[in-house]
Amino acid sequence: MINLSKLAENFNIDKNYSGSVKTGEPMSEHTTFKVGGPAAVFLEPDSPSSLSHALQCCRDAGCRPFILGGGSNLVVSDAGIDGVVISLGKMRSIEIIAASDGYCLRCAGGTPIHEITAFCTKQGFTGLETFSGLPGTIGGAAFMNARCYEVQISDVLVSAAYFPLEGELPAKPLTYRIDPSEWDYKRSPFAERLAPAVVTEVVLKVQKGDEAEIAAACEKFRHDRIDKGHFKYPSAGSVFKNNRAYGKPSGRIIDEAGLKGLSVGDAQVAPWHGNFIINRGNATASDISELVRLVQQKVREQFGYELEPEILFI
């Protein structure tokens, strides 16, 4: 039996660990859905070396930590997480790198995407405008190959650094260089071939552009998200993956099934968008889970189509 309290105490006095250590941390404060019970141990290392040490300590203690990015695609159970959560929230930085065909940005995995697009606007770099307004971190976006307005992270990714969560743990992050064959819609090698893995850094290709045009494009995409109701209530954005072979986006299928506005507790299919589930104020993780199951059931009964969630339940 792992003594999590003792593990937390050890991190507090460990000279090889730098960052924060919390116990009983409410996960509702770290997810965009604003639901989830407490994490027994919540770590926020502030460097790759500290992250590596935390991972090794967890291995030595016989537990695998849950790695948290921006919490924008996540539903944590009402009971919480009886283990260790490691957040990359303190690992954020952006560095400009000259490349033979332009420029790249080296971004720490915990860097919020809005900070990266704001940096690009200020510095006059183009290529990432479609991600403006997207919640979450760049490490999480790489892990799931986030897609915004027909542009995927894999379209702009050059390389990434990562730690494997199984097998031998290296002292420093390993390097992954882009191989387009390993990426597809909502698919990445970090979630498949290299899984489980934690992305600690990404390198993105960008080009110099007109600052005013970049700012205008970022505002356009950000306001489109606002107009579509992405931020009216706590949510995780799109709940179900789109099956392009089916010919219709999941939101339209749910709409045609007459499910917009369907509720379980305070969780509701958004009245304005079939593929959003919102927290109207006091939704629980159980409410959201049951509503997802109910939407899947009703779509299956009406159309014989199986909706696949893209949000993660833990």
C-alpha positions as CSV (number, residue, x, y, z in Angstrom):
1,M,0.0,0.0,0.0
2,I,1.5,3.3,-1.1
3,N,1.7,5.9,1.7
4,L,0.8,9.0,-0.3
5,S,1.0,11.4,2.7
6,K,4.6,10.2,3.3
7,L,5.4,10.6,-0.4
8,A,4.1,14.2,-0.3
9,E,6.2,14.9,2.9
10,N,9.3,13.5,1.1
11,F,8.8,15.9,-1.8
12,N,8.6,18.8,0.6
13,I,12.1,18.2,1.9
14,D,13.7,16.7,-1.2
15,K,16.5,19.0,-2.4
16,N,16.4,17.4,-5.8
17,Y,12.7,18.5,-6.3
18,S,11.8,22.1,-7.0
19,G,8.2,23.2,-7.5
20,S,5.1,23.0,-5.4
21,V,3.6,20.1,-3.4
22,K,-0.1,20.1,-2.4
23,T,-2.3,17.5,-0.8
24,G,-6.1,17.2,-1.2
25,E,-6.0,19.6,-4.2
26,P,-9.5,20.1,-5.8
27,M,-9.2,19.0,-9.4
28,S,-12.3,21.2,-10.2
29,E,-9.8,24.1,-10.0
30,H,-7.7,22.6,-12.7
31,T,-10.2,21.6,-15.3
32,T,-12.2,23.8,-17.7
33,F,-15.4,21.8,-16.8
34,K,-14.9,22.8,-13.2
35,V,-15.7,19.4,-11.8
36,G,-13.6,16.7,-10.0
37,G,-12.7,15.7,-6.5
38,P,-9.4,16.1,-4.8
39,A,-6.0,14.7,-5.9
40,A,-4.3,13.0,-3.0
41,V,-0.9,14.5,-4.1
42,F,-0.6,17.4,-6.6
43,L,2.9,18.2,-7.8
44,E,4.0,21.1,-10.1
45,P,7.7,20.7,-10.9
46,D,9.3,23.8,-12.4
47,S,11.8,22.2,-14.7
48,P,12.4,19.0,-16.8
49,S,15.0,17.8,-14.3
50,S,12.6,18.3,-11.4
51,L,9.9,16.5,-13.4
52,S,12.3,13.6,-14.1
53,H,13.1,13.4,-10.4
54,A,9.4,13.4,-9.5
55,L,8.7,10.6,-12.1
56,Q,11.5,8.5,-10.7
57,C,10.3,9.0,-7.1
58,C,6.8,7.9,-8.2
59,R,8.3,4.8,-9.8
60,D,10.3,4.0,-6.7
61,A,7.1,4.3,-4.7
62,G,5.2,2.0,-7.1
63,C,2.7,4.5,-8.5
64,R,2.2,5.9,-11.9
65,P,1.2,9.6,-11.8
66,F,-1.5,11.2,-13.9
67,I,0.0,14.0,-16.1
68,L,-2.1,17.1,-16.2
69,G,-1.8,19.7,-19.0
70,G,-4.4,22.5,-19.1
71,G,-7.3,20.4,-18.0
72,S,-9.3,21.5,-21.1
73,N,-10.2,18.0,-22.4
74,L,-10.7,16.3,-19.1
75,V,-13.5,15.1,-16.7
76,V,-12.1,14.0,-13.3
77,S,-14.4,11.8,-11.2
78,D,-16.3,13.2,-8.2
79,A,-14.2,10.9,-6.0
80,G,-11.0,12.6,-7.2
81,I,-7.7,10.9,-7.8
82,D,-6.3,8.6,-5.1
83,G,-2.8,9.0,-6.3
84,V,-0.3,11.5,-7.7
85,V,-1.1,14.2,-10.2
86,I,1.8,16.0,-11.9
87,S,0.9,19.3,-13.5
88,L,3.2,21.0,-16.0
89,G,1.7,24.4,-15.1
90,K,5.0,25.8,-13.9
91,M,6.9,24.6,-17.0
92,R,6.3,27.5,-19.4
93,S,8.6,29.4,-21.7
94,I,8.8,30.5,-25.3
95,E,12.1,30.9,-27.2
96,I,12.7,32.0,-30.8
97,I,15.0,29.8,-32.9
98,A,16.4,30.7,-36.3
99,A,15.8,28.0,-38.9
100,S,17.1,27.6,-42.5
101,D,13.6,28.3,-44.0
102,G,12.3,30.8,-41.4
103,Y,11.9,30.6,-37.6
104,C,10.8,28.2,-35.0
105,L,9.4,28.6,-31.5
106,R,10.7,26.3,-28.7
107,C,7.9,26.2,-26.1
108,A,7.9,24.4,-22.8
109,G,5.1,21.8,-22.5
110,G,3.1,23.7,-19.9
111,T,2.9,26.9,-21.8
112,P,-0.7,27.9,-22.4
113,I,-1.6,28.2,-26.0
114,H,-3.0,31.7,-25.5
115,E,0.4,32.8,-24.4
116,I,2.0,31.4,-27.5
117,T,-0.4,33.1,-29.9
118,A,-0.1,36.4,-28.0
119,F,3.7,36.1,-28.3
120,C,3.4,35.5,-32.0
121,T,1.1,38.6,-32.4
122,K,3.6,40.8,-30.5
123,Q,6.7,39.4,-32.4
124,G,5.1,39.2,-35.8
125,F,5.2,35.5,-36.4
126,T,2.5,33.8,-38.5
127,G,1.4,30.2,-38.7
128,L,-0.5,29.7,-35.4
129,E,-3.4,32.1,-35.8
130,T,-6.0,29.4,-36.0
131,F,-5.1,28.3,-32.4
132,S,-5.9,31.7,-31.0
133,G,-8.5,31.3,-28.1
134,L,-7.9,27.5,-27.8
135,P,-7.7,26.6,-24.1
136,G,-5.1,24.2,-22.7
137,T,-1.3,23.9,-23.0
138,I,0.9,23.2,-26.0
139,G,2.1,19.9,-24.5
140,G,-1.5,18.7,-24.3
141,A,-2.3,20.0,-27.8
142,A,0.6,18.0,-29.1
143,F,-0.4,14.9,-27.2
144,M,-3.9,14.9,-28.8
145,N,-2.9,16.6,-32.1
146,A,-5.3,19.4,-31.5
147,R,-7.1,20.6,-34.7
148,C,-8.4,24.1,-35.2
149,Y,-10.1,25.4,-38.4
150,E,-8.5,22.6,-40.5
151,V,-5.0,23.2,-39.1
152,Q,-3.5,20.5,-36.8
153,I,-0.6,20.7,-34.4
154,S,1.2,18.2,-36.6
155,D,1.1,20.6,-39.5
156,V,3.3,23.1,-37.6
157,L,5.3,20.7,-35.4
158,V,9.0,20.2,-36.0
159,S,10.1,18.2,-33.0
160,A,9.2,17.5,-29.4
161,A,10.9,16.4,-26.2
162,Y,9.2,13.8,-23.9
163,F,9.7,11.4,-21.1
164,P,8.4,7.9,-21.4
165,L,6.2,6.8,-18.4
166,E,7.1,3.1,-18.9
167,G,10.5,1.4,-19.4
168,E,13.8,3.0,-18.4
169,L,13.5,6.6,-17.4
170,P,16.2,8.8,-19.1
171,A,17.9,11.5,-17.1
172,K,16.9,14.0,-19.8
173,P,13.9,14.1,-22.1
174,L,14.1,12.2,-25.4
175,T,13.7,13.9,-28.7
176,Y,10.9,13.1,-31.2
177,R,11.2,14.5,-34.8
178,I,8.1,14.8,-36.9
179,D,7.0,11.8,-38.9
180,P,3.7,12.7,-40.7
181,S,2.8,9.0,-41.0
182,E,2.3,8.8,-37.2
183,W,-0.2,11.6,-37.1
184,D,-3.9,11.9,-38.1
185,Y,-7.1,13.4,-36.9
186,K,-6.9,13.4,-33.0
187,R,-4.0,11.0,-33.2
188,S,-0.4,11.3,-32.2
189,P,2.5,9.0,-31.4
190,F,2.5,10.3,-27.8
191,A,-0.9,8.8,-27.3
192,E,-0.2,5.7,-29.3
193,R,3.3,4.3,-30.2
194,L,5.1,6.2,-27.5
195,A,2.3,6.1,-25.0
196,P,2.3,6.6,-22.1
197,A,4.5,9.7,-22.5
198,V,4.6,13.3,-21.2
199,V,5.5,16.0,-23.6
200,T,7.9,18.5,-22.0
201,E,8.7,20.7,-25.0
202,V,7.6,21.4,-28.6
203,V,9.3,23.1,-31.5
204,L,6.8,24.8,-33.9
205,K,7.6,26.3,-37.3
206,V,6.5,29.9,-37.9
207,Q,7.3,32.6,-40.4
208,K,7.7,36.4,-40.1
209,G,4.5,38.3,-41.2
210,D,2.7,41.5,-40.9
211,E,1.9,42.2,-37.2
212,A,-1.4,43.9,-38.0
213,E,-2.6,41.0,-40.2
214,I,-1.6,38.5,-37.6
215,A,-3.4,40.3,-34.8
216,A,-6.5,40.6,-37.0
217,A,-6.5,36.9,-37.8
218,C,-6.0,35.9,-34.1
219,E,-8.9,38.2,-33.1
220,K,-11.1,36.7,-35.8
221,F,-10.6,33.1,-34.6
222,R,-10.9,34.1,-31.0
223,H,-14.1,35.9,-31.5
224,D,-15.5,33.1,-33.6
225,R,-15.0,30.8,-30.6
226,I,-16.8,33.4,-28.4
227,D,-19.6,33.8,-30.9
228,K,-20.1,30.0,-31.0
229,G,-20.5,30.0,-27.2
230,H,-17.3,28.3,-26.3
231,F,-16.9,30.3,-23.1
232,K,-20.5,30.9,-22.0
233,Y,-20.3,28.1,-19.4
234,P,-17.6,25.8,-18.2
235,S,-17.1,23.0,-20.7
236,A,-14.4,21.0,-22.5
237,G,-15.2,22.2,-26.0
238,S,-16.2,19.4,-28.4
239,V,-17.2,16.3,-26.6
240,F,-17.2,13.8,-29.5
241,K,-14.8,13.2,-32.3
242,N,-16.0,13.8,-35.9
243,N,-16.0,10.8,-38.2
244,R,-15.2,12.4,-41.5
245,A,-16.1,9.1,-43.4
246,Y,-19.7,9.5,-42.0
247,G,-20.1,12.8,-43.8
248,K,-21.6,14.8,-41.0
249,P,-19.9,16.4,-37.9
250,S,-21.0,15.0,-34.6
251,G,-22.7,18.2,-33.6
252,R,-25.0,18.1,-36.6
253,I,-25.9,14.4,-35.8
254,I,-26.7,15.3,-32.2
255,D,-28.8,18.2,-33.4
256,E,-30.7,16.0,-35.9
257,A,-31.4,13.6,-33.1
258,G,-33.1,16.5,-31.2
259,L,-30.8,16.3,-28.3
260,K,-29.7,20.0,-27.9
261,G,-30.8,21.1,-24.5
262,L,-30.9,17.6,-23.0
263,S,-29.9,17.6,-19.4
264,V,-28.7,15.3,-16.6
265,G,-28.5,17.3,-13.4
266,D,-26.7,20.5,-14.2
267,A,-24.9,19.0,-17.2
268,Q,-26.6,20.0,-20.4
269,V,-26.1,19.6,-24.2
270,A,-25.6,23.2,-25.1
271,P,-28.8,24.6,-26.7
272,W,-26.7,26.3,-29.3
273,H,-24.3,23.5,-30.3
274,G,-24.9,19.7,-30.2
275,N,-21.3,18.8,-29.6
276,F,-20.8,20.9,-26.5
277,I,-21.8,19.8,-23.0
278,I,-21.8,22.6,-20.5
279,N,-21.8,22.9,-16.7
280,R,-24.7,25.2,-15.8
281,G,-23.3,25.7,-12.4
282,N,-23.4,22.7,-10.2
283,A,-22.8,19.7,-12.5
284,T,-20.9,16.7,-11.3
285,A,-18.6,14.4,-13.2
286,S,-21.3,11.8,-12.8
287,D,-23.8,14.1,-14.5
288,I,-21.5,14.7,-17.4
289,S,-20.6,11.0,-17.8
290,E,-24.3,10.0,-17.7
291,L,-25.2,12.7,-20.2
292,V,-22.5,11.5,-22.6
293,R,-23.8,7.9,-22.3
294,L,-27.3,9.1,-22.9
295,V,-26.4,11.0,-26.0
296,Q,-24.5,8.0,-27.4
297,Q,-27.5,5.8,-26.7
298,K,-30.0,8.0,-28.4
299,V,-27.8,8.6,-31.4
300,R,-27.2,4.9,-31.7
301,E,-30.9,4.1,-31.5
302,Q,-31.9,6.7,-34.1
303,F,-29.0,6.4,-36.6
304,G,-27.0,3.3,-35.8
305,Y,-24.0,5.6,-35.4
306,E,-21.5,5.2,-32.5
307,L,-20.3,8.6,-31.2
308,E,-16.7,8.4,-29.9
309,P,-15.8,10.8,-27.0
310,E,-12.7,12.9,-27.4
311,I,-12.8,14.0,-23.8
312,L,-11.0,11.9,-21.2
313,F,-12.7,10.5,-18.1
314,I,-10.5,9.6,-15.1
